[in-house]
Amino acid sequence: MNACIAPCSSESHLHVREFDITALSTPDTPSLLKALQESHGVAQIALPADLECLSLHIYDRSHAFFELDEEHPQKKENMIDKEKGLTGYHGVNGLGGNNRYRKGFILEKNDTLKVDFAEALSEWRTRIHELASLVLRRLASELSLPLNTFETGGLWGNVCTNGQMHLKTYSDDASGDDALSVRLSPHKDPSVVTLLIHDGPARHGLQGLQVEVDHEWKDIDGRSGPGVATLLVGQLLALAVGDSAVEAPRHRVALPLSSLEIPRTVSTFFFQPHPEQTMRSLRADDLGKKSNSKGDVNYGTFAEWKARQYGAYFKKGRKGQPGGLMGKRMY
Ligand SMILES: [Fe+2]
């Protein structure tokens, strides 16, 4: 199996705009929607100093946990039990091919871990959920949707606390002998929006995160580290409002083989509807229409959509592809 491809040309960068939290909640500031439209669904948000400190603390404690022996009681106690859900820890290659090079935590909804930094972890997640709420309100406003579209009582219900948080670190395991190793296969996120926080400084663009633009992979030209969150539009927002309004970027992680010994750790917050939430179209032409027996123009529940996506992945997956999409999980 060869997980490598030819390297990108050095001029292949995607410049992304950076916002601060104050700007997101202030009218008449630069348009977040326009920035996303110009940068293929990617933007960045500067985090306040106290949130950056909290992120650093979480990464320090998480790294200490990851370095424990895989048989350590604390790891055993937190190991994911797929019969009970996805919250917990998995080792490298756990939960299918997309984790071929990754180990780390998954937290669903408001679940927590059995670790001594659980309280700080909960506080951190709450702060990131608040940031997502600001982002989603801002996008709703700019899309001329009700401000509470992605909140309890809104058209899509609460998407800020129903999703998943992943905190994963990449191994230096390598395969193939070409220059660039694909660490995470190309995909679009199964979310309304996603926020990523990397723990290290920029290298190879945004730590090897690349976006496909006109069949070419582009490194992201932006800041990296616990002081900045990277915003990606997910498939669900593009589905709801239409690709012409906002694009869900197809992305992957690819790093030079020579750099794999440098740790890469990233937390990923997928903001998703409740599994039973009906995902109605938010296109202006569809709002208010009643075109099927359920009343609205809609795409079914999130659980139904996810089941269809899993089916599509199984059909499309081919053994031997880098990273593989043959696993049972999309994450
Ligand atoms: Fe992703």
py3Dmol code that shows the C-alpha trace and the ligand (Angstrom):
import py3Dmol

protein = """\
ATOM      1  CA  MET A   1       0.000   0.000   0.000  1.00  0.00           C
ATOM      2  CA  ASN A   2       1.358   3.379  -0.936  1.00  0.00           C
ATOM      3  CA  ALA A   3       0.022   6.301   1.085  1.00  0.00           C
ATOM      4  CA  CYS A   4       2.033   8.882  -0.798  1.00  0.00           C
ATOM      5  CA  ILE A   5       1.513  11.187  -3.731  1.00  0.00           C
ATOM      6  CA  ALA A   6       3.522  13.831  -5.516  1.00  0.00           C
ATOM      7  CA  PRO A   7       4.108  16.981  -3.462  1.00  0.00           C
ATOM      8  CA  CYS A   8       2.163  20.167  -4.149  1.00  0.00           C
ATOM      9  CA  SER A   9       3.885  23.100  -5.793  1.00  0.00           C
ATOM     10  CA  SER A  10       5.075  25.675  -3.260  1.00  0.00           C
ATOM     11  CA  GLU A  11       2.856  28.429  -4.693  1.00  0.00           C
ATOM     12  CA  SER A  12      -0.288  26.387  -4.081  1.00  0.00           C
ATOM     13  CA  HIS A  13      -1.614  28.196  -1.041  1.00  0.00           C
ATOM     14  CA  LEU A  14      -5.120  29.156  -0.021  1.00  0.00           C
ATOM     15  CA  HIS A  15      -5.156  32.437   1.855  1.00  0.00           C
ATOM     16  CA  VAL A  16      -7.796  32.581   4.592  1.00  0.00           C
ATOM     17  CA  ARG A  17      -9.144  35.598   6.448  1.00  0.00           C
ATOM     18  CA  GLU A  18      -8.848  35.867  10.237  1.00  0.00           C
ATOM     19  CA  PHE A  19     -11.631  37.314  12.419  1.00  0.00           C
ATOM     20  CA  ASP A  20     -11.710  38.097  16.104  1.00  0.00           C
ATOM     21  CA  ILE A  21     -14.569  37.290  18.427  1.00  0.00           C
ATOM     22  CA  THR A  22     -15.561  40.943  18.830  1.00  0.00           C
ATOM     23  CA  ALA A  23     -15.922  41.307  15.060  1.00  0.00           C
ATOM     24  CA  LEU A  24     -18.141  38.227  14.888  1.00  0.00           C
ATOM     25  CA  SER A  25     -20.665  39.750  17.247  1.00  0.00           C
ATOM     26  CA  THR A  26     -20.514  43.282  15.812  1.00  0.00           C
ATOM     27  CA  PRO A  27     -22.687  44.321  12.880  1.00  0.00           C
ATOM     28  CA  ASP A  28     -21.086  46.105   9.934  1.00  0.00           C
ATOM     29  CA  THR A  29     -17.754  44.328  10.336  1.00  0.00           C
ATOM     30  CA  PRO A  30     -16.209  42.384   7.423  1.00  0.00           C
ATOM     31  CA  SER A  31     -18.537  39.670   6.189  1.00  0.00           C
ATOM     32  CA  LEU A  32     -17.781  36.170   7.476  1.00  0.00           C
ATOM     33  CA  LEU A  33     -19.937  34.683   4.730  1.00  0.00           C
ATOM     34  CA  LYS A  34     -18.039  36.592   2.028  1.00  0.00           C
ATOM     35  CA  ALA A  35     -14.712  35.470   3.516  1.00  0.00           C
ATOM     36  CA  LEU A  36     -15.905  31.849   3.422  1.00  0.00           C
ATOM     37  CA  GLN A  37     -17.125  32.258  -0.155  1.00  0.00           C
ATOM     38  CA  GLU A  38     -13.764  33.683  -1.223  1.00  0.00           C
ATOM     39  CA  SER A  39     -11.716  30.995   0.569  1.00  0.00           C
ATOM     40  CA  HIS A  40     -13.651  27.858  -0.388  1.00  0.00           C
ATOM     41  CA  GLY A  41     -15.367  27.515   2.991  1.00  0.00           C
ATOM     42  CA  VAL A  42     -12.370  28.190   5.271  1.00  0.00           C
ATOM     43  CA  ALA A  43     -11.725  31.097   7.681  1.00  0.00           C
ATOM     44  CA  GLN A  44      -9.944  31.621  10.983  1.00  0.00           C
ATOM     45  CA  ILE A  45     -10.963  33.114  14.334  1.00  0.00           C
ATOM     46  CA  ALA A  46      -8.459  34.540  16.834  1.00  0.00           C
ATOM     47  CA  LEU A  47      -9.060  33.212  20.348  1.00  0.00           C
ATOM     48  CA  PRO A  48      -8.813  35.419  23.451  1.00  0.00           C
ATOM     49  CA  ALA A  49      -5.734  34.975  25.648  1.00  0.00           C
ATOM     50  CA  ASP A  50      -7.541  33.137  28.451  1.00  0.00           C
ATOM     51  CA  LEU A  51      -8.996  30.624  26.002  1.00  0.00           C
ATOM     52  CA  GLU A  52      -5.557  30.123  24.452  1.00  0.00           C
ATOM     53  CA  CYS A  53      -4.171  29.380  27.957  1.00  0.00           C
ATOM     54  CA  LEU A  54      -6.967  26.895  28.572  1.00  0.00           C
ATOM     55  CA  SER A  55      -6.247  25.198  25.228  1.00  0.00           C
ATOM     56  CA  LEU A  56      -2.551  24.900  26.151  1.00  0.00           C
ATOM     57  CA  HIS A  57      -3.486  23.330  29.489  1.00  0.00           C
ATOM     58  CA  ILE A  58      -5.762  20.776  27.792  1.00  0.00           C
ATOM     59  CA  TYR A  59      -3.059  19.869  25.273  1.00  0.00           C
ATOM     60  CA  ASP A  60      -0.427  19.489  28.022  1.00  0.00           C
ATOM     61  CA  ARG A  61      -2.649  17.168  30.004  1.00  0.00           C
ATOM     62  CA  SER A  62      -3.782  15.248  26.940  1.00  0.00           C
ATOM     63  CA  HIS A  63      -0.205  14.653  25.794  1.00  0.00           C
ATOM     64  CA  ALA A  64       0.662  13.313  29.255  1.00  0.00           C
ATOM     65  CA  PHE A  65      -2.285  10.911  28.934  1.00  0.00           C
ATOM     66  CA  PHE A  66      -1.323   9.852  25.389  1.00  0.00           C
ATOM     67  CA  GLU A  67       2.222   9.051  26.527  1.00  0.00           C
ATOM     68  CA  LEU A  68       0.991   6.525  29.088  1.00  0.00           C
ATOM     69  CA  ASP A  69       1.493   2.894  28.176  1.00  0.00           C
ATOM     70  CA  GLU A  70      -1.487   1.553  26.228  1.00  0.00           C
ATOM     71  CA  GLU A  71      -2.057  -0.958  29.062  1.00  0.00           C
ATOM     72  CA  HIS A  72      -2.043   1.746  31.768  1.00  0.00           C
ATOM     73  CA  PRO A  73      -5.194   1.504  33.964  1.00  0.00           C
ATOM     74  CA  GLN A  74      -6.179   5.106  33.145  1.00  0.00           C
ATOM     75  CA  LYS A  75      -6.159   4.321  29.441  1.00  0.00           C
ATOM     76  CA  LYS A  76      -8.022   1.065  29.950  1.00  0.00           C
ATOM     77  CA  GLU A  77     -10.636   2.868  32.011  1.00  0.00           C
ATOM     78  CA  ASN A  78     -11.265   5.418  29.250  1.00  0.00           C
ATOM     79  CA  MET A  79     -11.082   3.035  26.267  1.00  0.00           C
ATOM     80  CA  ILE A  80     -14.010   3.441  23.852  1.00  0.00           C
ATOM     81  CA  ASP A  81     -16.625   0.723  24.157  1.00  0.00           C
ATOM     82  CA  LYS A  82     -18.464   0.783  20.822  1.00  0.00           C
ATOM     83  CA  GLU A  83     -21.456  -0.956  22.376  1.00  0.00           C
ATOM     84  CA  LYS A  84     -21.988   2.068  24.623  1.00  0.00           C
ATOM     85  CA  GLY A  85     -21.059   4.893  22.247  1.00  0.00           C
ATOM     86  CA  LEU A  86     -17.992   6.668  20.943  1.00  0.00           C
ATOM     87  CA  THR A  87     -16.888   8.658  23.983  1.00  0.00           C
ATOM     88  CA  GLY A  88     -13.427   7.734  25.215  1.00  0.00           C
ATOM     89  CA  TYR A  89      -9.916   6.964  24.023  1.00  0.00           C
ATOM     90  CA  HIS A  90      -8.728   4.894  21.080  1.00  0.00           C
ATOM     91  CA  GLY A  91      -5.207   3.897  20.110  1.00  0.00           C
ATOM     92  CA  VAL A  92      -3.566   4.245  16.686  1.00  0.00           C
ATOM     93  CA  ASN A  93      -5.734   2.612  14.012  1.00  0.00           C
ATOM     94  CA  GLY A  94      -8.691   2.411  16.364  1.00  0.00           C
ATOM     95  CA  LEU A  95     -12.226   2.714  14.921  1.00  0.00           C
ATOM     96  CA  GLY A  96     -11.243   2.038  11.329  1.00  0.00           C
ATOM     97  CA  GLY A  97      -8.912   3.208   8.579  1.00  0.00           C
ATOM     98  CA  ASN A  98      -9.351   6.948   9.026  1.00  0.00           C
ATOM     99  CA  ASN A  99      -7.435   6.614  12.286  1.00  0.00           C
ATOM    100  CA  ARG A 100      -4.611   4.660  10.710  1.00  0.00           C
ATOM    101  CA  TYR A 101      -2.109   7.264  11.933  1.00  0.00           C
ATOM    102  CA  ARG A 102      -4.039   8.748  14.847  1.00  0.00           C
ATOM    103  CA  LYS A 103      -4.855   8.105  18.472  1.00  0.00           C
ATOM    104  CA  GLY A 104      -6.827  10.227  20.892  1.00  0.00           C
ATOM    105  CA  PHE A 105     -10.140  11.138  22.443  1.00  0.00           C
ATOM    106  CA  ILE A 106     -13.663  11.377  21.103  1.00  0.00           C
ATOM    107  CA  LEU A 107     -16.320  13.058  23.224  1.00  0.00           C
ATOM    108  CA  GLU A 108     -19.976  12.950  22.224  1.00  0.00           C
ATOM    109  CA  LYS A 109     -22.536  15.558  23.285  1.00  0.00           C
ATOM    110  CA  ASN A 110     -21.770  16.565  26.894  1.00  0.00           C
ATOM    111  CA  ASP A 111     -19.933  13.369  27.809  1.00  0.00           C
ATOM    112  CA  THR A 112     -16.665  13.595  29.702  1.00  0.00           C
ATOM    113  CA  LEU A 113     -13.594  11.474  30.419  1.00  0.00           C
ATOM    114  CA  LYS A 114     -12.468   9.770  33.608  1.00  0.00           C
ATOM    115  CA  VAL A 115      -9.388  11.981  33.939  1.00  0.00           C
ATOM    116  CA  ASP A 116      -8.269  14.536  36.508  1.00  0.00           C
ATOM    117  CA  PHE A 117      -8.551  17.359  33.972  1.00  0.00           C
ATOM    118  CA  ALA A 118     -12.206  16.563  33.166  1.00  0.00           C
ATOM    119  CA  GLU A 119     -13.421  19.820  34.697  1.00  0.00           C
ATOM    120  CA  ALA A 120     -11.021  21.933  32.609  1.00  0.00           C
ATOM    121  CA  LEU A 121     -11.991  19.909  29.538  1.00  0.00           C
ATOM    122  CA  SER A 122     -15.675  20.662  30.124  1.00  0.00           C
ATOM    123  CA  GLU A 123     -14.955  24.364  30.599  1.00  0.00           C
ATOM    124  CA  TRP A 124     -12.896  24.403  27.393  1.00  0.00           C
ATOM    125  CA  ARG A 125     -15.661  22.719  25.413  1.00  0.00           C
ATOM    126  CA  THR A 126     -18.231  25.145  26.776  1.00  0.00           C
ATOM    127  CA  ARG A 127     -16.093  28.081  25.609  1.00  0.00           C
ATOM    128  CA  ILE A 128     -15.717  26.569  22.130  1.00  0.00           C
ATOM    129  CA  HIS A 129     -19.465  25.883  21.982  1.00  0.00           C
ATOM    130  CA  GLU A 130     -20.045  29.576  22.771  1.00  0.00           C
ATOM    131  CA  LEU A 131     -17.720  30.469  19.917  1.00  0.00           C
ATOM    132  CA  ALA A 132     -19.640  28.166  17.579  1.00  0.00           C
ATOM    133  CA  SER A 133     -22.867  29.834  18.654  1.00  0.00           C
ATOM    134  CA  LEU A 134     -21.437  33.229  17.670  1.00  0.00           C
ATOM    135  CA  VAL A 135     -20.311  31.845  14.304  1.00  0.00           C
ATOM    136  CA  LEU A 136     -23.682  30.250  13.589  1.00  0.00           C
ATOM    137  CA  ARG A 137     -25.636  33.357  14.598  1.00  0.00           C
ATOM    138  CA  ARG A 138     -23.425  35.453  12.373  1.00  0.00           C
ATOM    139  CA  LEU A 139     -23.878  33.088   9.427  1.00  0.00           C
ATOM    140  CA  ALA A 140     -27.647  32.908   9.991  1.00  0.00           C
ATOM    141  CA  SER A 141     -27.783  36.689   9.955  1.00  0.00           C
ATOM    142  CA  GLU A 142     -25.731  36.987   6.773  1.00  0.00           C
ATOM    143  CA  LEU A 143     -27.807  34.280   5.084  1.00  0.00           C
ATOM    144  CA  SER A 144     -30.996  36.186   5.998  1.00  0.00           C
ATOM    145  CA  LEU A 145     -32.150  33.309   8.225  1.00  0.00           C
ATOM    146  CA  PRO A 146     -33.657  33.628  11.705  1.00  0.00           C
ATOM    147  CA  LEU A 147     -30.822  34.217  14.194  1.00  0.00           C
ATOM    148  CA  ASN A 148     -31.847  31.144  16.190  1.00  0.00           C
ATOM    149  CA  THR A 149     -31.804  28.802  13.151  1.00  0.00           C
ATOM    150  CA  PHE A 150     -29.131  26.572  14.762  1.00  0.00           C
ATOM    151  CA  GLU A 151     -30.314  26.933  18.355  1.00  0.00           C
ATOM    152  CA  THR A 152     -32.959  25.255  20.497  1.00  0.00           C
ATOM    153  CA  GLY A 153     -36.351  26.190  19.040  1.00  0.00           C
ATOM    154  CA  GLY A 154     -34.826  27.168  15.680  1.00  0.00           C
ATOM    155  CA  LEU A 155     -35.307  25.535  12.272  1.00  0.00           C
ATOM    156  CA  TRP A 156     -32.389  23.117  12.792  1.00  0.00           C
ATOM    157  CA  GLY A 157     -32.454  22.939  16.581  1.00  0.00           C
ATOM    158  CA  ASN A 158     -29.364  23.130  18.774  1.00  0.00           C
ATOM    159  CA  VAL A 159     -26.224  22.174  16.841  1.00  0.00           C
ATOM    160  CA  CYS A 160     -23.724  23.584  19.353  1.00  0.00           C
ATOM    161  CA  THR A 161     -23.775  20.791  21.929  1.00  0.00           C
ATOM    162  CA  ASN A 162     -25.043  17.811  19.925  1.00  0.00           C
ATOM    163  CA  GLY A 163     -21.917  17.075  17.928  1.00  0.00           C
ATOM    164  CA  GLN A 164     -18.557  15.490  18.683  1.00  0.00           C
ATOM    165  CA  MET A 165     -15.176  16.721  19.848  1.00  0.00           C
ATOM    166  CA  HIS A 166     -12.040  14.855  18.792  1.00  0.00           C
ATOM    167  CA  LEU A 167      -8.594  15.509  20.239  1.00  0.00           C
ATOM    168  CA  LYS A 168      -6.092  13.429  18.319  1.00  0.00           C
ATOM    169  CA  THR A 169      -2.373  13.173  17.866  1.00  0.00           C
ATOM    170  CA  TYR A 170      -0.708  11.744  14.796  1.00  0.00           C
ATOM    171  CA  SER A 171       1.900   9.001  14.974  1.00  0.00           C
ATOM    172  CA  ASP A 172       5.166   9.204  13.022  1.00  0.00           C
ATOM    173  CA  ASP A 173       4.381   5.865  11.407  1.00  0.00           C
ATOM    174  CA  ALA A 174       4.961   6.082   7.655  1.00  0.00           C
ATOM    175  CA  SER A 175       4.332   4.082   4.551  1.00  0.00           C
ATOM    176  CA  GLY A 176       5.413   4.540   0.958  1.00  0.00           C
ATOM    177  CA  ASP A 177       8.596   6.141  -0.221  1.00  0.00           C
ATOM    178  CA  ASP A 178       7.460   9.306  -2.002  1.00  0.00           C
ATOM    179  CA  ALA A 179       7.844  12.814  -0.664  1.00  0.00           C
ATOM    180  CA  LEU A 180       4.412  13.441   0.823  1.00  0.00           C
ATOM    181  CA  SER A 181       2.392  11.199   3.109  1.00  0.00           C
ATOM    182  CA  VAL A 182      -1.389  11.513   3.267  1.00  0.00           C
ATOM    183  CA  ARG A 183      -2.171  11.306   6.978  1.00  0.00           C
ATOM    184  CA  LEU A 184      -5.941  11.789   6.662  1.00  0.00           C
ATOM    185  CA  SER A 185      -7.842  10.920   3.486  1.00  0.00           C
ATOM    186  CA  PRO A 186      -9.794  13.495   1.444  1.00  0.00           C
ATOM    187  CA  HIS A 187     -13.271  14.150   2.822  1.00  0.00           C
ATOM    188  CA  LYS A 188     -15.878  16.794   3.585  1.00  0.00           C
ATOM    189  CA  ASP A 189     -16.939  17.151   7.211  1.00  0.00           C
ATOM    190  CA  PRO A 190     -20.287  15.637   8.306  1.00  0.00           C
ATOM    191  CA  SER A 191     -21.168  18.812  10.190  1.00  0.00           C
ATOM    192  CA  VAL A 192     -22.880  22.180   9.881  1.00  0.00           C
ATOM    193  CA  VAL A 193     -19.549  23.803  10.690  1.00  0.00           C
ATOM    194  CA  THR A 194     -16.303  22.502  12.179  1.00  0.00           C
ATOM    195  CA  LEU A 195     -13.765  24.291  14.372  1.00  0.00           C
ATOM    196  CA  LEU A 196     -10.171  23.040  14.478  1.00  0.00           C
ATOM    197  CA  ILE A 197      -7.537  24.061  17.010  1.00  0.00           C
ATOM    198  CA  HIS A 198      -3.973  22.892  16.349  1.00  0.00           C
ATOM    199  CA  ASP A 199      -1.529  22.799  19.238  1.00  0.00           C
ATOM    200  CA  GLY A 200       1.619  23.618  17.290  1.00  0.00           C
ATOM    201  CA  PRO A 201       2.944  26.459  15.128  1.00  0.00           C
ATOM    202  CA  ALA A 202       2.383  26.707  11.374  1.00  0.00           C
ATOM    203  CA  ARG A 203       4.417  24.362   9.190  1.00  0.00           C
ATOM    204  CA  HIS A 204       3.667  23.101   5.703  1.00  0.00           C
ATOM    205  CA  GLY A 205       0.786  25.531   5.542  1.00  0.00           C
ATOM    206  CA  LEU A 206      -1.578  24.821   8.400  1.00  0.00           C
ATOM    207  CA  GLN A 207       0.166  21.682   9.670  1.00  0.00           C
ATOM    208  CA  GLY A 208      -0.457  19.842   6.425  1.00  0.00           C
ATOM    209  CA  LEU A 209      -4.199  20.636   6.210  1.00  0.00           C
ATOM    210  CA  GLN A 210      -4.978  21.017   2.519  1.00  0.00           C
ATOM    211  CA  VAL A 211      -8.104  22.054   0.618  1.00  0.00           C
ATOM    212  CA  GLU A 212      -8.964  20.883  -2.887  1.00  0.00           C
ATOM    213  CA  VAL A 213      -9.483  23.771  -5.300  1.00  0.00           C
ATOM    214  CA  ASP A 214     -10.043  23.033  -9.008  1.00  0.00           C
ATOM    215  CA  HIS A 215      -8.594  19.504  -8.600  1.00  0.00           C
ATOM    216  CA  GLU A 216      -5.449  20.845  -6.954  1.00  0.00           C
ATOM    217  CA  TRP A 217      -4.466  20.502  -3.291  1.00  0.00           C
ATOM    218  CA  LYS A 218      -3.666  23.825  -1.654  1.00  0.00           C
ATOM    219  CA  ASP A 219      -1.927  24.354   1.677  1.00  0.00           C
ATOM    220  CA  ILE A 220      -3.803  26.742   3.951  1.00  0.00           C
ATOM    221  CA  ASP A 221      -1.991  30.011   4.442  1.00  0.00           C
ATOM    222  CA  GLY A 222      -3.022  30.898   7.985  1.00  0.00           C
ATOM    223  CA  ARG A 223      -1.974  30.931  11.629  1.00  0.00           C
ATOM    224  CA  SER A 224      -1.620  27.758  13.666  1.00  0.00           C
ATOM    225  CA  GLY A 225      -1.499  27.134  17.406  1.00  0.00           C
ATOM    226  CA  PRO A 226      -3.825  27.250  20.418  1.00  0.00           C
ATOM    227  CA  GLY A 227      -4.541  30.950  19.855  1.00  0.00           C
ATOM    228  CA  VAL A 228      -6.535  30.474  16.659  1.00  0.00           C
ATOM    229  CA  ALA A 229      -9.447  28.322  15.525  1.00  0.00           C
ATOM    230  CA  THR A 230      -9.896  27.318  11.912  1.00  0.00           C
ATOM    231  CA  LEU A 231     -13.486  27.297  10.696  1.00  0.00           C
ATOM    232  CA  LEU A 232     -14.542  24.833   7.999  1.00  0.00           C
ATOM    233  CA  VAL A 233     -17.992  24.801   6.436  1.00  0.00           C
ATOM    234  CA  GLY A 234     -19.461  21.295   6.731  1.00  0.00           C
ATOM    235  CA  GLN A 235     -21.564  19.317   4.287  1.00  0.00           C
ATOM    236  CA  LEU A 236     -24.776  20.019   6.188  1.00  0.00           C
ATOM    237  CA  LEU A 237     -24.628  23.805   5.866  1.00  0.00           C
ATOM    238  CA  ALA A 238     -23.844  23.532   2.139  1.00  0.00           C
ATOM    239  CA  LEU A 239     -26.732  21.074   1.803  1.00  0.00           C
ATOM    240  CA  ALA A 240     -29.115  23.384   3.668  1.00  0.00           C
ATOM    241  CA  VAL A 241     -28.349  26.650   1.908  1.00  0.00           C
ATOM    242  CA  GLY A 242     -26.938  25.373  -1.400  1.00  0.00           C
ATOM    243  CA  ASP A 243     -23.395  25.075  -2.767  1.00  0.00           C
ATOM    244  CA  SER A 244     -23.748  28.402  -4.538  1.00  0.00           C
ATOM    245  CA  ALA A 245     -24.240  30.165  -1.180  1.00  0.00           C
ATOM    246  CA  VAL A 246     -21.398  28.485   0.666  1.00  0.00           C
ATOM    247  CA  GLU A 247     -19.058  25.618  -0.163  1.00  0.00           C
ATOM    248  CA  ALA A 248     -18.044  22.704   2.074  1.00  0.00           C
ATOM    249  CA  PRO A 249     -14.316  22.295   1.441  1.00  0.00           C
ATOM    250  CA  ARG A 250     -12.945  18.873   0.518  1.00  0.00           C
ATOM    251  CA  HIS A 251      -9.819  18.566   2.615  1.00  0.00           C
ATOM    252  CA  ARG A 252      -7.090  16.182   3.747  1.00  0.00           C
ATOM    253  CA  VAL A 253      -3.911  16.170   5.833  1.00  0.00           C
ATOM    254  CA  ALA A 254      -0.655  15.579   3.958  1.00  0.00           C
ATOM    255  CA  LEU A 255       2.855  16.083   5.336  1.00  0.00           C
ATOM    256  CA  PRO A 256       6.350  15.450   4.004  1.00  0.00           C
ATOM    257  CA  LEU A 257       7.677  12.102   5.176  1.00  0.00           C
ATOM    258  CA  SER A 258      10.754  13.923   6.465  1.00  0.00           C
ATOM    259  CA  SER A 259       8.636  15.898   8.977  1.00  0.00           C
ATOM    260  CA  LEU A 260       6.590  13.136  10.543  1.00  0.00           C
ATOM    261  CA  GLU A 261       8.636  13.023  13.730  1.00  0.00           C
ATOM    262  CA  ILE A 262       7.346  16.518  14.605  1.00  0.00           C
ATOM    263  CA  PRO A 263       4.184  15.958  16.691  1.00  0.00           C
ATOM    264  CA  ARG A 264       0.873  16.999  15.160  1.00  0.00           C
ATOM    265  CA  THR A 265      -2.057  17.299  17.540  1.00  0.00           C
ATOM    266  CA  VAL A 266      -5.390  18.859  16.731  1.00  0.00           C
ATOM    267  CA  SER A 267      -8.795  19.155  18.330  1.00  0.00           C
ATOM    268  CA  THR A 268     -11.805  19.049  16.025  1.00  0.00           C
ATOM    269  CA  PHE A 269     -15.267  20.195  17.038  1.00  0.00           C
ATOM    270  CA  PHE A 270     -18.004  18.908  14.714  1.00  0.00           C
ATOM    271  CA  PHE A 271     -21.207  20.897  15.238  1.00  0.00           C
ATOM    272  CA  GLN A 272     -24.145  18.710  14.274  1.00  0.00           C
ATOM    273  CA  PRO A 273     -27.914  18.546  14.770  1.00  0.00           C
ATOM    274  CA  HIS A 274     -29.580  16.153  17.202  1.00  0.00           C
ATOM    275  CA  PRO A 275     -29.886  12.702  15.530  1.00  0.00           C
ATOM    276  CA  GLU A 276     -33.699  13.027  15.390  1.00  0.00           C
ATOM    277  CA  GLN A 277     -33.647  16.600  14.067  1.00  0.00           C
ATOM    278  CA  THR A 278     -35.239  16.939  10.624  1.00  0.00           C
ATOM    279  CA  MET A 279     -32.833  18.815   8.383  1.00  0.00           C
ATOM    280  CA  ARG A 280     -35.028  21.128   6.349  1.00  0.00           C
ATOM    281  CA  SER A 281     -33.840  23.128   3.386  1.00  0.00           C
ATOM    282  CA  LEU A 282     -32.880  26.688   4.312  1.00  0.00           C
ATOM    283  CA  ARG A 283     -32.835  27.950   0.720  1.00  0.00           C
ATOM    284  CA  ALA A 284     -34.961  31.054   0.376  1.00  0.00           C
ATOM    285  CA  ASP A 285     -37.068  29.399  -2.351  1.00  0.00           C
ATOM    286  CA  ASP A 286     -37.790  26.381  -0.121  1.00  0.00           C
ATOM    287  CA  LEU A 287     -38.585  28.062   3.184  1.00  0.00           C
ATOM    288  CA  GLY A 288     -42.308  27.860   3.714  1.00  0.00           C
ATOM    289  CA  LYS A 289     -42.864  25.297   0.944  1.00  0.00           C
ATOM    290  CA  LYS A 290     -44.684  22.079   1.731  1.00  0.00           C
ATOM    291  CA  SER A 291     -43.506  19.622  -0.889  1.00  0.00           C
ATOM    292  CA  ASN A 292     -43.710  16.242   0.815  1.00  0.00           C
ATOM    293  CA  SER A 293     -45.709  14.292   3.331  1.00  0.00           C
ATOM    294  CA  LYS A 294     -43.578  15.526   6.216  1.00  0.00           C
ATOM    295  CA  GLY A 295     -44.526  19.110   5.441  1.00  0.00           C
ATOM    296  CA  ASP A 296     -41.192  20.748   4.570  1.00  0.00           C
ATOM    297  CA  VAL A 297     -38.574  20.478   1.865  1.00  0.00           C
ATOM    298  CA  ASN A 298     -36.122  18.442   3.904  1.00  0.00           C
ATOM    299  CA  TYR A 299     -33.335  15.872   3.848  1.00  0.00           C
ATOM    300  CA  GLY A 300     -34.723  13.634   6.576  1.00  0.00           C
ATOM    301  CA  THR A 301     -33.281  13.410  10.066  1.00  0.00           C
ATOM    302  CA  PHE A 302     -29.576  13.743  10.781  1.00  0.00           C
ATOM    303  CA  ALA A 303     -29.513  10.056  11.791  1.00  0.00           C
ATOM    304  CA  GLU A 304     -31.016   9.072   8.415  1.00  0.00           C
ATOM    305  CA  TRP A 305     -28.576  11.288   6.504  1.00  0.00           C
ATOM    306  CA  LYS A 306     -25.628   9.820   8.417  1.00  0.00           C
ATOM    307  CA  ALA A 307     -26.785   6.273   7.674  1.00  0.00           C
ATOM    308  CA  ARG A 308     -26.939   7.116   3.954  1.00  0.00           C
ATOM    309  CA  GLN A 309     -23.444   8.625   4.093  1.00  0.00           C
ATOM    310  CA  TYR A 310     -22.022   5.511   5.738  1.00  0.00           C
ATOM    311  CA  GLY A 311     -23.586   3.463   2.935  1.00  0.00           C
ATOM    312  CA  ALA A 312     -22.000   5.707   0.316  1.00  0.00           C
ATOM    313  CA  TYR A 313     -18.602   5.408   1.964  1.00  0.00           C
ATOM    314  CA  PHE A 314     -18.819   1.621   1.987  1.00  0.00           C
ATOM    315  CA  LYS A 315     -19.681   1.620  -1.731  1.00  0.00           C
ATOM    316  CA  LYS A 316     -16.992   4.086  -2.724  1.00  0.00           C
ATOM    317  CA  GLY A 317     -14.225   2.700  -0.511  1.00  0.00           C
ATOM    318  CA  ARG A 318     -11.505   0.630  -2.077  1.00  0.00           C
ATOM    319  CA  LYS A 319      -9.045  -1.460  -0.136  1.00  0.00           C
ATOM    320  CA  GLY A 320      -5.571  -0.036  -0.339  1.00  0.00           C
ATOM    321  CA  GLN A 321      -6.518   3.627  -0.532  1.00  0.00           C
ATOM    322  CA  PRO A 322      -4.457   5.871   1.726  1.00  0.00           C
ATOM    323  CA  GLY A 323      -6.105   6.209   5.099  1.00  0.00           C
ATOM    324  CA  GLY A 324      -8.977   4.113   3.844  1.00  0.00           C
ATOM    325  CA  LEU A 325     -12.651   4.938   4.013  1.00  0.00           C
ATOM    326  CA  MET A 326     -13.603   1.355   4.686  1.00  0.00           C
ATOM    327  CA  GLY A 327     -13.918   1.770   8.418  1.00  0.00           C
ATOM    328  CA  LYS A 328     -17.277   1.917  10.118  1.00  0.00           C
ATOM    329  CA  ARG A 329     -16.787   5.516  11.198  1.00  0.00           C
ATOM    330  CA  MET A 330     -16.599   8.673   9.149  1.00  0.00           C
ATOM    331  CA  TYR A 331     -14.372  10.521  11.620  1.00  0.00           C
TER     332      TYR A 331
END
"""
ligand_1 = """\
1
LIG
Fe -12.287 16.998 8.325
"""
view = py3Dmol.view(width=600, height=400)
view.addModel(protein, "pdb")
view.setStyle({"model": 0}, {"cartoon": {"style": "trace"}})
view.addModel(ligand_1, "xyz")
view.setStyle({"model": 1}, {"stick": {}})
view.zoomTo()
view.show()
